[in-house]
Structure formats: structure tokens, C-alpha cells
Amino acid sequence: MALIRGKEVKESPDQIPANPKLYNMVTTQAGARFSKNSPAKAHWIHAKYAQMGGQFVKSKREVDPRFRDYAQEDMDKKEEQRNKEHNVRKKVTKKVTK
């Protein structure tokens, strides 16, 4: 459990937007309005998404394939692969000379 102002708070379950295309559009709009990682930005995104008819689901399997944002998923996958490749360390071999 997390502590907020000295009180224990239950962590909310992760919610995945049922319409990722709409959610990405709202997120882009919020980026133009608010500073980076602002609590007001997160609240505005959630409220605006719900106002436009967006819903949240518990797992990615419940997302309707018609609403999936395949372009964003590909970009996320490529970024994840780049991060994995960047974190891999090469073995250093030491040459023995006589």
C-alpha cells in the first residue's frame, strides 16, 4: 500500500482504455494544454476521455479489435526492443599477452 499524507491508500487496479485511438487523441490534446506529468493533466485526460464516451477495461484482451491503435502498438514494441538492446552489455574479453 502507498502512503499519502501519512495515510495508507489502496492502489487502484490498472485500467486500460477500451478505445486506444480516442485515448491517444485526448492525450495528445492534453500535452498541448498542460505541463509534463502534471496531476491536472492526468485528471483532465481521464475526464475528457470519459466525456467523449470512452470506457476502461481490466485487460487488453477485452479491447475491441476495431478500436485498437496498431500504429501506436508497433511504436511501443520498437521502443521496448531498443531499450532492451541498449541495456544489453557486451562481454569484455581480456587478452593475455606474454
CORCOR-V525751 format. One line per field, one symbol per residue. psi: psi as a letter, one per 20 degrees, with the letter a starting at -180 (. if undefined). A space follows every 10 residues. Layout:
psi->???
This chain:
psi->qqpoljqppq pqqpppphnh ggghghgghh hhhrrplqhh gggggggggh hjjqrqrhrh hipphhiqnh ghggggghhg gghghhippq ppqpppq.
